[in-house]
Amino acid sequence: MTNKQLIIFDWDGTIMDTVPKIVNTVKLVADCHQLARPTDDAIRQIIGLSLDVAINELFEKPSMTLTLSQSYKDIYVNEETPSTLFPHVRECLTALHEKGYTLAVATGKSRKGLNRLMAETELAHLFKATRTACECASKPSPEMILEICDELNIASDKTVMVGDTTMDLAMANNAKATSVGVSFGAHPVSQLKPLKPFAIIDQFEQLVDLF
């Protein structure tokens, strides 16, 4: 990791524990439209994809995708499951920033959703660049990473992507970047390992030790 300059983070399931809220929101969307509820595991598998892609995969009703996606946005804001930063995220991001690493975010969230949570958590000042599903192709396309690298003038081989899903790690592989998986998000370690991340961490503070 000695030659790395840029660390890009996923948001849901990596920086913030939003997975239970996402799972519950999808179930409420199904209830609202009198559709069968997807299983918890099925919902966890689509976390990280852009919303329209995720909704289409879960419900397989292309004619309803836009309607279901809008319902998801409306319900998510008011769904009461608490979402908090994972332990020590704030301190670790600050430590990496102070070490001189450039930090960024690449997320399947919408721009509006990411901006709201970055403001609520008061983390926005730590990130030099962000990309959302509104602006780029859905993961595992490398577009988010490559656009961030281009904006910051940092090569992808000097970049590390940190995420909790196979989509995050595959995106890194597709961009020729290094990846680090986290075990506390949406996808289990057994799914992350085949993507050959540099490491899989069990606690956020372990990330600081890698650098």
N, C-alpha and C positions, 0 to 999 in steps of 0.2 A: 504493500500500500504506500510505499515511500514516494512514488511518483504521482500520486493522485492529487488533484486540485479541487475537483467539483464533486459534491455529494448531493444526489437528487433523492428526495424522499417521496414515497407514496403517502397518502393521508389516512384514508379509512383503514383501520386495522394495523397501522404502522405507527403513526404519530398519535392518533386519537382512537379510543375504543368506541367506535361507532357501529360495530358489527351487530350487536343486539338491536339497536335502533333500526338499522336497515332491514333486518329479518322481520321485525314486527311491522314495519311500514309496508313491506311487500304483502304480508298476510292481510293487512287492512285494505290494501288495494284490491286483493282478490275478493274479500268480503263485499266491498263496495260495488263490485261489478258482477257479483254472484258467480264467481269462478272458483274452481278448486284451489285450495291453498297449496302452494309448493311446499316441499319439505324444507326444514331448516338447512339440511345439507345442500340441497339444490340451490337455495338462495345464497349460501356462503360461497358456492362455486362461481357465481357470476359477479361477486363483489370485485370491483376493479375495472370491469367493462364500462363503457359509456352507457348511459341510462337506456337509450332506445335499444341498443344491442342486447343489454341484459334483460329487459322486459320481453323482447321478442323471443329470446332463448327460454325464458321461464314459462311463458304462457302460450307460445306458438300460435299467436293470433295476429298476424301482420296487419290486418285491417283495423285492429284496436290499439296498435302500439302507441300512437300519438296520444290517444285518450288515456290509456293506462299510464303512460309516462307523466302526463300532466297531473293525474290523480296522485301519483307517487310524490311529485314535488309539493303538491298542496298538503298531503297528509304528513309528509316528513317533517315539515316545519312545526307542526303542532303535536306530533307524536311525543309522548311524555317520557319515554325511556331515556335515562340520563346518558350523556356522552361526555367522557372526560379524557384528558390527556393520559397516556400511559405513564406509569411511575418514572420520574426522573427525566422525562423528555425535555422539559424546559432547561434544566441544568446542563444536560448533555449537548443540546443544540447550541447553547451559549458557549460551552467549552470548545466545541469544534469551531465555532465562529471565531473565538478568541485565538485559536491555534492558527488561524489564517485560511481555513478551508472556505470555499465558496459554497453556499447552500442554496438549494432550489427544491421545488415541488412539482411532481408530475402525477396528476390524479384523475380518476374517472368521475370526480364530482363536477358539477357545473361551476362556471365562473362565479355566479351569484352565491352558490353554496360555499365554495372555498373562501371567498372574500368575507362572508359572514363569520365563518369559524375562525379565520385568521385574526379577525378583529376581536372576536370574543375571547380568544386565547392570548391575545397580545403577542403573537409570534411573528407578525408580518415583517417586522424590521430585520429579522434574521435571514430572510430569503431574498436573494438577488434576482431570481426569475421564477415564474410559475407558468405551468401549462395545465389546461383542463380539457375535459372531453368536449367542451363547446368549441374548442379551437383546433383540435388535432384529431387525427384518426384514433379509433379506440385501441387500447392495448390489446394484443402485444405488438402492434405496429411500433417501429422505433421513432416515429415522428416527434413525439413529445421530447424525448431525450435529444434528438438531433437538433431540434429547434432551439432548445435551451443551450446546447453546446455552441450553436452558431451565434446566438444572441450574446453569450458571454465570452466568445472567442476562446473556448477551451475544447481541446480535442476529446472525442468520446473515449479514447483509450486512457485518458487521465481522469475518467469519470467513474463514479460508483453509484449504482442504483440500489436503494434500500427499500424492500417491500415485503408484503406478507402473502402474496399470491403468485401462482405460476405465471400469470400475465405480466406481473412486474419483472420477474426474472427472465422470462422469454423476451420481453421488450429490451432489457439490457443486453441479452445475447444478440438480438437482432441489430442493435446499435453498436455492437463491438465494445460495449462497456463492461466493467466488472459489476457483479451483483452480490448483495448480502441479503439473506432472507431473515425474517423474524418468525419465531415459532408461536407468538402469542396473538396472531391475527386470524384471518379467515380460513387459510388453507393449512393442513397439517404438514409436519416436517416430511412425511413420507411422499408427499406430492412435490415438495420443494427440492428435495435432493436430486432427482433426475435432471434438473436444470443446471446442475453443477455450479451453485453459488460459491464464492470465495469462502464464505462462512455462513452459518445460521446461528443467530443469537437468541438467547432465551430471556434476556433482560436488556433494556435499552442502553443501560450504562456500559454494557460490554462493547458497544460500538466505539466508544471513545478509546478503549484499549486497542482496538484494531488499527487506529490511526496514531 
